[in-house]
């Protein structure tokens, strides 16, 4: 989202995910569009963020649950085209075996320098 190419294609719309409340209020007009249910019955709040300054996208719609988790996201360009993302089968704090984090260096050649 921070790269030059991503900004040219509307990728900077995702920057809101790392903004504080104060930054969100400074950079976006936020409109509450109501409560909805996604396929599967997940209850979400639908918000629309419109950039306050010149941008290469028109707005971003976000569907979040009551815990603040994003379930769906849609960026609409100025010409009306859009890109949408949906997160499914979300697992909260899953357990991973320690072996997942072990790096296998068998067959690796050590290079000094």
C-alpha positions in Angstrom: 0.0 0.0 0.0 3.0 2.3 0.4 4.7 1.7 -2.9 4.6 4.2 -5.8 2.9 1.6 -8.1 0.2 0.8 -5.5 -0.6 4.5 -5.0 -1.0 4.9 -8.8 -3.6 2.1 -8.8 -5.5 3.2 -5.7 -3.6 1.0 -3.3 -3.2 3.9 -0.8 -6.8 3.4 0.1 -5.6 0.7 2.4 -3.6 3.1 4.5 -6.5 3.7 6.8 -5.9 0.4 8.4 -2.8 1.8 10.2 -4.2 5.2 11.1 -5.2 6.4 14.5 -8.7 7.8 15.1 -7.3 11.3 14.9 -5.6 10.5 11.5 -8.8 8.9 10.2 -10.9 12.0 11.1 -8.3 14.3 9.5 -8.1 12.3 6.2 -11.5 10.9 5.6 -15.2 11.7 5.8 -16.8 8.6 7.4 -20.4 7.7 6.7 -22.2 5.0 8.6 -24.3 3.0 6.1 -25.9 0.7 8.6 -25.8 -2.9 9.9 -25.7 -5.8 7.5 -25.3 -9.5 7.4 -22.7 -11.1 5.1 -23.2 -14.5 3.6 -22.9 -17.0 6.4 -24.7 -14.7 8.8 -21.8 -12.6 10.1 -23.2 -9.3 11.5 -21.2 -6.3 10.3 -21.2 -2.5 10.3 -20.9 -0.9 6.8 -18.8 2.2 6.7 -17.8 4.4 3.7 -14.6 6.4 3.8 -14.2 9.3 1.4 -10.8 11.0 1.2 -10.8 14.6 2.2 -7.9 15.4 -0.1 -7.3 14.7 -3.8 -7.0 11.0 -4.4 -7.0 8.5 -7.2 -10.0 6.7 -5.8 -13.5 7.9 -5.0 -14.2 6.0 -1.8 -13.6 2.9 0.2 -16.4 0.8 1.8 -15.5 -1.3 4.8 -17.5 -4.0 6.6 -16.4 -4.6 10.2 -17.7 -6.7 13.0 -18.3 -5.5 16.6 -14.8 -6.4 17.5 -13.3 -4.2 14.8 -12.2 -7.0 12.5 -12.5 -6.2 8.8 -14.5 -8.8 6.9 -14.9 -7.1 3.5 -13.4 -4.1 1.7 -14.2 -2.3 -1.5 -12.3 0.5 -3.2 -14.2 2.4 -5.9 -12.2 4.4 -8.5 -13.3 7.8 -9.8 -14.6 6.1 -13.0 -16.8 3.8 -11.0 -14.7 0.6 -11.3 -14.1 -1.2 -8.1 -11.9 -3.9 -6.4 -13.4 -5.9 -3.6 -11.8 -8.2 -1.0 -13.5 -10.5 1.3 -12.0 -12.4 4.2 -13.6 -15.8 4.9 -13.0 -18.6 7.3 -11.4 -16.2 9.8 -9.6 -18.0 12.7 -8.9 -16.0 15.8 -5.6 -16.8 17.6 -5.1 -20.3 16.0 -2.6 -22.6 17.5 0.5 -23.4 15.4 3.0 -26.1 16.2 6.5 -24.8 17.0 7.8 -26.8 14.1 6.2 -24.2 11.7 8.8 -21.7 12.9 11.9 -24.0 12.7 14.2 -23.1 9.8 15.6 -26.1 8.0 19.1 -25.3 6.8 20.0 -28.9 5.7 21.9 -28.7 2.4 22.5 -24.9 2.8 26.1 -23.8 2.0 27.6 -21.3 4.4 29.2 -18.3 2.7 31.6 -16.1 4.8 31.9 -12.5 4.1 
